[in-house]
Amino acid sequence: MKNFTTVLKIAPAFLLASSMIHAQVQDSTTKEKAIEEVVLIGYGKQKKTDLTGSVTAISAKDFNEGSINSPEQLIQGKTSGIQITTNGGAPGSGSTIRIRGGASLNALNDPLIVIDGVPVDTNGISGAANPLALVNPNDIESFSILKDASASAIYGSRASNGVVIITTKRGSSGKFKAAYTTTTSIYEKMGNIDMLSAEDFRKVVREKATAPYQSLLGNSDTNWQNQIYQTAVGVDNTVALSGGIKGLPYRLSLGYLNQEGIIRTNTIERTTGSLNLNPKFFDKHLDVSFNLKGTYVENRFKDDGAIGSAVVFDPTQSVYDPAFSQYGGYWEWLQTNGDPNTNGTKNPVSMLNQKRDLSYVKRLLGNVQFDYKFHFLPDLRANLNLGYDYSDSNGNTTVLPSAAIAYYNKGTYRSYSQEKKNKLLDFYLNYLKTFESIKSTVDLTAGYSYQDWQRSEPFAPTYRGDGTLDPATGNDFFTQNTIISYFGRLNYTFNNKYLLTASLRRDASSRFSEENRVGYFPSVALAWRIDQENFLKDSKTISTLKLRAGWGETGQQEISNNDYPYLARYILSNSGAQYQLGDNFYNTLRAQGYDKNIKWETTSTKNLGLDFGFLNDKISGTLDVYEKESKDLISFVPVPALSNLTNYLLTNVGNMRNRGIEANVNVKAVEREFFKWEFNVNATHFRSEVTNLNSNQLLINSIGGATGTTIQVHTEGYQPNSFYVYQQVYDNNGKPIEGVYVDRNGDGLVNTDDLYRYKSPAPDVLLGFSSKFNYKNWDLGFTMRASFGNYVYNNVASQYGTEQAVGLNNYLQNIHTSYFDTGFKRTQLLSDYYVENASFVRMDNINLGYNFPKFIKESKLRIFGSVQNAFIITKYSGLDPEVFNGIDNNLYQRPRVYSLGFNFQF
């Protein structure tokens, strides 16, 4: 890797010296048009005009530009019905993807991701923050998003949350082409959390704290958040070669990404390679597609507690102090004997610099697909797809003996590894025939699918400097699950006007017992191409008008960290749960809780849609109304004492309903010879409700400030993840009265019976707006998103906005500025005062580019600049209102990114 990355790091010189490189762009407008008209669906493709389900296709010309290091960022804000929320600003961090809000409570709500025909494992890889980030976004050609059950039910048990089909770029027969793209980016923080300055903090301590705590004040003025943040730099390079050798189309790409995090010590270094071969044999009756993608990633992660420590560390103390040499020279809170205060906040700069958390990840994703058109019956095709997704990761974490966080252990070291294998075999027959005599087209597919996942993790204890292990004993881990499926689909078209799609999939999952193993997932959809009727066929106003209606059932069996929830299992106890016999201690076998009757979640979806286009599709779009009903929801629920072998059990608990409406409008506003303007507006509204819950309500999601305190709840008749809080009482000046809440049930007492469900993190409306202008060789584009009606619990303010921080455990903590508004002496964690409206408008991406039609001879050059996360408009008092689970507690903030890129094509 090092030799290769050295070459790519000298990209600017290579850029000027070479005539073999250019930016990978679409070959021609014709190719772009073809991508738009033919849409990938499960196990095949269809013309866009023949779709009966809710499917959105997004091609490369519509992708976001700039510093894009993970595929899903390419389409953020580009279409309705899909919500993509980045999980923070760390290099390589992932995103939470939700299609129509998800369909489950505790089972996986992520959509199925299919890359070049291989459903990939997105459950996480040790040492990789985001498995999708292991795919180079520069290699991606298009996305197809299957949103309703009639479109996604062909994937059966794994499609309850929708399907995202990703297709990578391929070569084409003809002239050799070389491509090079280089992008350099600058990352800067958006701001700081509002904590007291050193001056204000001294004032509060001297007014409110006792004399012993006043004596703890230092003489410095330190902004601890500034101490851990930095202006970061990143570079992303991709080289691509494509063409055809004696009828063998190929594409080879190599990529290198090196990105610093805006928090010091946090970096990612990624090298990728991709090879696509598409030969044809037997007079073009056999079409072979070979895809291979390899990735090697090196990460250095920051200490997870450093952000929180930087927020609350006493601003009157210095970062360094020569008197603290035994702690690496970093100032720390100490006890009277000179040892670290175990309760005290640790120096965040020390946490970053005296800890090395490294990982090394290799991933190989490949498949070979054979598509054979029978010589004796050309209407019949056989398709065999063999896929393999392999990852091997290892890492190590070292904390120096001088670090206060590991002082009592005399330093720590842990090394871990993980291996994951995902094997796929798909086979199907497809019969496509047009019967002119009866004005009918029949497209029939029947197939078989086998997919197997394996994960192994050797025992990985932490080695302490005092010679002990934590845990002292353990076992290597191995798990496996398999799905075997049969599926069929019929697409029928009559008179090019009336469309029918029906599908059925039978899945058998090893995660359920034999009695519950098999699930059947049917779907049916109808469409009427009204624009083909005689009364509209020659209309100069209405160019597209299609009415769609569909129904289908999909399943859910993605259960986190438990492939055998129905089996009675025993595990070996750890060192803290040994049994003493005489002078010896022995590990025990511990029975685990289980539910032998656990079964599939099933989601039934109804969808009514309208596709429209006016003025030769200068104005076009879609409108969809849907209802999803999920039953037999899988969730962790508390169980009565002695009724099982655990406090919480994974089982089927109830039902949920999700209703929504979504719209997309595309407008080609101006089409002139030298000037073009087009824009897209999309809107989504949905609302989920728990319609049945066996335990009536389920408390979820702990918060900082008190161990075991939860802030959200699932309750029958309410939105999932509703905040569960007390109603705050205010004085005549609008100031909250500490510890005083509304007696909502009127019993004369204020206790847990007065907690109420207040708001939800789920937005009422999601909006997206993107636009692109072309003037001669210039182009300007932007993507903007808005979210209205989403609420966030400000856990930073609730935890640190009180006097409590300057009177406990013989150390001082900084105070959140909300203290000046409340005057709270003690934390009021369950007050609805801290549940804030977090509606926002965010400018995600602004990009400006210039194309040089002729740079060196026939070569072309494109120069572009972009700003990501340009600005955000919100009334939320915290740093960033976009918090997916609704609990704002020291999120790694998303940076503002300035990028400059060069694209060459020869």
PESULKA-V82869 format. One record per backbone hydrogen bond with DSSP energy under -0.5 kcal/mol. CO is the residue of the C=O (numbers start at 1). NH is the residue of the N-H. E is the energy in kcal/mol with one decimal. If there is no record, write none. Layout:
# PESULKA-V82869
[[CO,NH,E] [CO,NH,E]]
This chain:
# PESULKA-V82869
[[1,5,-2.8] [2,6,-2.0] [3,7,-1.5] [4,8,-1.8] [5,9,-2.1] [6,10,-0.8] [7,10,-0.8] [8,11,-1.1] [10,13,-0.5] [10,14,-2.2] [11,15,-3.0] [12,16,-1.5] [13,17,-1.8] [14,18,-1.6] [22,905,-0.6] [23,25,-0.8] [28,32,-1.8] [29,33,-2.3] [30,34,-2.0] [31,35,-2.0] [32,36,-1.8] [33,37,-1.9] [34,38,-2.0] [37,39,-0.6] [37,48,-3.7] [39,46,-2.5] [41,44,-1.1] [44,41,-2.3] [46,39,-3.4] [47,50,-1.8] [48,51,-1.2] [53,55,-1.1] [54,147,-2.7] [54,148,-0.8] [56,145,-3.1] [58,143,-2.6] [59,62,-2.1] [60,63,-1.5] [66,68,-1.5] [67,69,-0.6] [70,73,-1.6] [71,74,-1.9] [72,75,-1.1] [73,76,-0.6] [74,64,-2.3] [75,78,-2.2] [79,82,-0.6] [81,100,-2.7] [82,84,-0.5] [83,85,-0.5] [83,98,-2.5] [84,86,-0.5] [85,96,-3.2] [90,93,-2.3] [94,87,-3.1] [95,97,-0.6] [96,85,-2.4] [96,98,-0.5] [98,83,-3.3] [98,100,-0.6] [99,102,-1.3] [112,114,-0.5] [112,164,-3.1] [113,115,-0.5] [113,120,-2.5] [114,116,-0.6] [114,166,-3.6] [115,118,-1.7] [117,119,-0.6] [118,115,-2.5] [118,120,-0.5] [120,122,-0.6] [125,128,-2.4] [128,125,-0.7] [130,133,-1.0] [131,134,-1.5] [132,71,-0.5] [132,135,-2.0] [135,137,-0.5] [136,139,-2.1] [137,140,-1.6] [139,169,-3.1] [141,60,-1.2] [142,167,-2.4] [143,58,-2.6] [144,146,-0.6] [144,165,-3.3] [145,56,-2.1] [145,147,-0.7] [146,163,-2.0] [148,151,-0.8] [148,152,-2.0] [149,153,-2.7] [152,155,-2.6] [153,156,-1.8] [155,158,-1.4] [156,159,-1.7] [156,555,-1.8] [157,557,-0.5] [159,162,-1.9] [162,112,-2.3] [163,146,-2.9] [163,165,-0.5] [164,114,-2.8] [164,166,-0.6] [165,144,-2.2] [166,116,-2.7] [167,141,-3.1] [167,142,-1.7] [174,244,-1.0] [177,242,-2.7] [178,906,-1.4] [179,240,-2.8] [180,904,-2.2] [181,238,-2.4] [182,902,-2.5] [183,236,-2.6] [184,900,-2.5] [185,234,-2.4] [186,898,-2.6] [187,232,-2.3] [188,896,-3.0] [193,195,-1.4] [194,817,-2.4] [197,201,-2.7] [198,202,-2.3] [199,203,-1.8] [200,204,-2.2] [201,205,-2.6] [202,206,-2.6] [203,207,-1.5] [204,208,-2.9] [205,209,-2.1] [210,213,-0.5] [210,214,-2.2] [211,215,-1.9] [213,216,-1.1] [214,217,-1.4] [221,223,-0.5] [222,224,-1.0] [223,227,-1.2] [224,228,-1.0] [225,228,-0.6] [225,229,-1.4] [228,264,-2.6] [230,232,-0.7] [232,187,-2.8] [233,260,-1.9] [234,185,-3.1] [235,258,-2.6] [236,183,-2.4] [237,256,-2.8] [238,181,-2.5] [239,254,-2.8] [240,179,-3.2] [241,252,-3.2] [242,177,-3.1] [243,250,-2.7] [244,246,-0.6] [245,248,-1.0] [247,249,-0.8] [248,245,-1.9] [249,278,-2.1] [250,243,-1.8] [251,276,-2.5] [252,241,-3.3] [253,274,-2.3] [254,239,-3.1] [255,272,-2.4] [256,237,-2.9] [257,270,-2.9] [258,235,-2.5] [259,268,-2.2] [262,230,-2.5] [262,264,-0.5] [263,266,-1.6] [265,267,-0.6] [266,261,-3.4] [267,300,-2.4] [268,259,-2.6] [269,298,-2.7] [270,257,-3.0] [271,296,-2.7] [272,255,-2.7] [273,294,-2.9] [274,253,-2.6] [275,292,-2.2] [276,251,-1.8] [277,290,-3.2] [278,249,-0.5] [279,288,-2.6] [281,285,-1.2] [281,286,-2.3] [282,285,-1.2] [285,287,-0.6] [285,373,-3.3] [286,281,-2.7] [286,288,-0.6] [287,371,-2.7] [289,291,-0.5] [289,369,-2.7] [290,277,-2.4] [291,367,-2.4] [292,275,-2.8] [293,365,-3.0] [294,273,-2.5] [295,363,-2.3] [296,271,-2.9] [297,361,-2.8] [298,269,-2.4] [299,359,-1.9] [300,267,-1.8] [301,357,-0.6] [303,306,-1.5] [305,309,-2.2] [306,310,-2.5] [307,311,-1.8] [308,312,-1.6] [309,313,-1.9] [312,814,-3.7] [314,317,-1.5] [315,222,-2.9] [316,220,-2.8] [319,331,-1.8] [321,324,-2.5] [322,325,-0.8] [324,327,-1.8] [324,329,-2.4] [325,328,-1.7] [327,330,-0.9] [329,321,-2.4] [333,341,-2.6] [335,338,-1.9] [339,335,-3.6] [340,342,-0.6] [341,344,-0.5] [345,333,-0.5] [347,351,-2.0] [348,352,-1.6] [349,353,-2.6] [350,354,-2.6] [352,355,-0.7] [354,400,-2.1] [355,357,-0.5] [356,358,-0.7] [356,398,-2.5] [357,301,-2.7] [358,396,-1.9] [359,299,-2.2] [360,394,-2.1] [361,297,-2.8] [362,392,-2.7] [363,295,-2.4] [364,390,-3.1] [365,293,-2.8] [366,388,-2.7] [367,291,-2.8] [368,386,-2.4] [369,289,-2.6] [369,371,-0.5] [370,372,-0.6] [370,384,-2.5] [371,287,-3.1] [371,373,-0.5] [372,374,-0.7] [372,382,-2.5] [377,380,-2.5] [379,432,-2.4] [380,374,-2.2] [381,430,-2.8] [382,372,-3.1] [383,428,-2.4] [384,370,-3.0] [385,387,-0.5] [385,426,-2.6] [386,368,-2.2] [387,424,-2.4] [388,366,-2.5] [388,390,-0.5] [389,422,-1.7] [390,364,-3.2] [391,420,-2.6] [392,362,-2.4] [393,418,-2.7] [394,360,-3.1] [395,416,-2.4] [396,358,-2.6] [397,414,-2.0] [398,356,-2.7] [399,412,-1.8] [400,403,-1.7] [403,406,-1.6] [404,407,-0.9] [406,409,-0.6] [406,410,-0.6] [406,411,-2.5] [407,410,-1.2] [409,465,-1.2] [409,466,-1.0] [411,465,-2.6] [412,399,-2.5] [413,463,-3.7] [414,397,-2.7] [416,395,-2.2] [418,393,-2.7] [419,456,-2.4] [420,391,-2.4] [421,454,-2.5] [422,389,-2.6] [423,452,-2.2] [424,387,-2.0] [425,450,-2.7] [426,385,-3.1] [427,448,-3.2] [428,383,-2.9] [429,446,-2.0] [430,381,-3.0] [430,432,-0.5] [431,444,-3.0] [433,435,-0.5] [433,442,-3.0] [434,436,-0.8] [435,438,-0.8] [435,440,-2.2] [436,439,-1.0] [439,495,-4.1] [440,435,-3.7] [441,493,-2.4] [442,433,-2.5] [443,491,-3.0] [444,431,-3.1] [445,489,-2.9] [446,429,-2.8] [447,487,-2.3] [448,427,-2.7] [449,485,-3.1] [450,425,-2.6] [451,483,-2.6] [452,423,-2.6] [453,481,-2.0] [454,421,-2.4] [455,479,-2.3] [456,419,-2.3] [457,477,-3.1] [461,415,-0.6] [461,463,-0.5] [462,464,-0.6] [462,470,-1.8] [463,413,-2.0] [464,467,-1.7] [468,464,-2.7] [470,462,-2.6] [477,457,-2.8] [479,455,-2.4] [481,453,-2.8] [482,510,-2.3] [483,451,-2.3] [484,508,-1.7] [485,449,-2.5] [486,506,-3.3] [487,447,-3.1] [488,504,-2.3] [489,445,-2.9] [490,492,-0.5] [490,502,-2.2] [491,443,-2.7] [492,500,-2.7] [493,441,-2.4] [493,495,-0.5] [494,497,-2.2] [494,498,-2.3] [497,499,-0.5] [497,529,-3.4] [498,494,-2.8] [499,527,-2.2] [500,492,-3.2] [501,525,-2.9] [502,490,-3.1] [503,523,-2.2] [504,488,-2.2] [505,507,-0.6] [505,521,-2.8] [506,486,-1.9] [507,519,-2.8] [508,484,-2.0] [509,512,-1.3] [513,516,-1.0] [513,517,-0.9] [517,509,-1.8] [519,507,-2.6] [521,505,-1.3] [522,553,-2.8] [523,503,-2.3] [524,551,-2.8] [525,501,-2.7] [526,549,-2.6] [527,499,-2.9] [528,530,-1.6] [528,547,-2.3] [529,532,-1.8] [530,533,-1.7] [533,536,-1.9] [533,537,-2.1] [534,538,-0.5] [536,539,-2.1] [541,543,-0.8] [541,615,-2.9] [544,613,-2.3] [545,530,-0.9] [545,531,-1.8] [546,611,-2.9] [547,528,-2.6] [548,609,-2.7] [549,526,-3.2] [550,607,-2.7] [551,524,-3.0] [552,605,-2.9] [554,603,-3.0] [555,160,-1.1] [556,601,-1.9] [557,559,-1.2] [558,108,-2.0] [559,562,-0.9] [564,567,-1.3] [565,595,-2.1] [567,569,-0.6] [569,592,-2.4] [571,590,-3.5] [574,577,-1.9] [575,578,-0.6] [577,588,-0.5] [579,586,-2.9] [581,584,-1.8] [584,581,-2.7] [586,579,-3.3] [588,573,-3.0] [588,590,-0.6] [589,591,-0.5] [590,571,-2.2] [595,598,-1.6] [601,556,-1.5] [602,604,-0.5] [602,631,-2.7] [603,554,-2.6] [604,629,-2.8] [605,552,-1.8] [606,627,-2.1] [607,550,-2.8] [608,625,-2.7] [609,548,-3.4] [610,623,-2.0] [611,546,-2.7] [612,621,-2.4] [613,543,-1.9] [613,544,-1.8] [614,618,-1.3] [614,619,-1.9] [615,618,-1.0] [618,668,-3.3] [619,614,-3.3] [620,666,-3.9] [621,612,-2.6] [622,664,-2.5] [623,610,-2.5] [624,662,-2.6] [625,608,-2.8] [626,660,-2.2] [627,606,-2.5] [628,658,-3.1] [629,604,-2.9] [630,656,-2.6] [631,602,-1.9] [633,653,-3.2] [634,106,-1.5] [634,107,-0.9] [635,637,-0.6] [635,651,-2.3] [637,649,-2.7] [640,643,-1.8] [647,639,-2.0] [649,637,-2.2] [649,651,-0.7] [651,635,-2.5] [653,694,-3.3] [654,633,-3.3] [655,691,-1.2] [655,692,-1.6] [656,630,-3.2] [657,689,-2.6] [658,628,-3.6] [659,687,-2.4] [660,626,-2.6] [661,685,-2.6] [662,624,-2.8] [663,683,-2.4] [664,622,-1.8] [665,681,-2.5] [666,620,-2.7] [667,669,-1.1] [667,679,-2.4] [670,677,-2.3] [674,776,-2.6] [675,672,-3.0] [676,774,-2.9] [677,669,-0.8] [677,670,-2.0] [678,772,-2.7] [679,667,-2.9] [680,770,-2.3] [681,665,-2.5] [682,768,-2.6] [683,663,-2.6] [684,766,-2.8] [685,661,-2.7] [687,659,-2.2] [689,657,-2.9] [689,691,-0.8] [690,717,-4.3] [692,655,-1.8] [693,696,-2.0] [695,697,-2.8] [696,716,-2.0] [698,714,-2.5] [700,711,-0.8] [700,712,-1.8] [701,711,-1.9] [703,706,-0.6] [706,709,-1.8] [709,703,-2.1] [711,724,-2.7] [712,700,-2.7] [713,715,-0.5] [713,722,-1.3] [714,698,-2.5] [715,718,-2.0] [718,690,-2.9] [719,722,-1.0] [721,761,-0.5] [722,713,-2.1] [723,725,-0.6] [723,758,-2.8] [725,756,-3.1] [726,728,-0.7] [726,832,-2.1] [727,742,-2.4] [729,737,-2.7] [731,734,-2.0] [735,731,-2.6] [736,738,-0.6] [737,740,-1.9] [739,741,-0.6] [740,729,-1.8] [742,744,-1.6] [743,746,-1.0] [749,751,-0.6] [751,754,-2.7] [752,755,-1.3] [756,725,-2.2] [756,758,-0.6] [758,723,-0.7] [759,723,-1.5] [760,791,-1.7] [765,788,-2.6] [766,684,-2.6] [767,786,-2.5] [768,682,-2.6] [769,784,-3.2] [770,680,-3.2] [771,782,-2.0] [772,678,-2.2] [773,780,-2.5] [774,676,-2.6] [775,778,-3.0] [777,851,-2.3] [778,775,-2.1] [779,849,-2.9] [780,773,-3.5] [781,847,-3.0] [782,771,-2.1] [783,844,-1.3] [783,845,-1.8] [784,769,-2.9] [785,842,-3.2] [786,767,-2.9] [787,840,-2.6] [788,764,-2.4] [788,765,-2.0] [790,838,-2.8] [792,794,-0.7] [792,836,-3.1] [793,795,-1.6] [793,888,-2.6] [794,798,-2.1] [795,799,-1.8] [796,800,-1.9] [797,801,-1.9] [800,802,-0.6] [800,816,-1.8] [802,805,-1.0] [803,806,-2.3] [804,807,-1.2] [805,813,-1.8] [808,811,-1.1] [811,808,-0.5] [812,314,-0.6] [815,196,-2.0] [816,819,-2.1] [817,820,-1.5] [818,821,-1.1] [818,822,-1.6] [819,823,-2.9] [824,803,-1.6] [825,804,-0.5] [828,831,-1.7] [830,726,-3.6] [831,834,-1.4] [832,835,-1.3] [834,794,-2.8] [834,836,-0.8] [836,792,-2.5] [836,838,-0.5] [839,875,-0.6] [840,787,-2.6] [841,873,-2.9] [842,785,-2.8] [842,844,-1.1] [843,870,-1.5] [843,871,-0.7] [844,869,-2.3] [845,783,-2.4] [846,867,-2.5] [847,781,-2.8] [848,865,-2.8] [849,779,-2.2] [850,852,-0.5] [850,863,-2.5] [851,853,-0.8] [852,861,-1.8] [856,859,-2.3] [859,855,-2.7] [860,905,-2.3] [861,852,-4.0] [862,903,-3.3] [863,850,-2.7] [864,901,-3.3] [865,848,-2.8] [866,899,-2.7] [867,846,-2.1] [868,897,-1.9] [871,843,-2.6] [872,874,-0.5] [873,841,-1.8] [881,883,-1.6] [882,884,-0.5] [883,886,-1.0] [886,793,-3.4] [886,888,-0.5] [887,889,-0.9] [888,795,-1.0] [888,796,-1.0] [891,893,-0.9] [892,89,-1.7] [896,188,-2.4] [897,868,-2.7] [898,186,-2.9] [899,866,-2.1] [900,184,-2.7] [901,864,-2.4] [902,182,-2.0] [903,862,-3.0] [904,180,-1.4] [905,860,-2.8]]
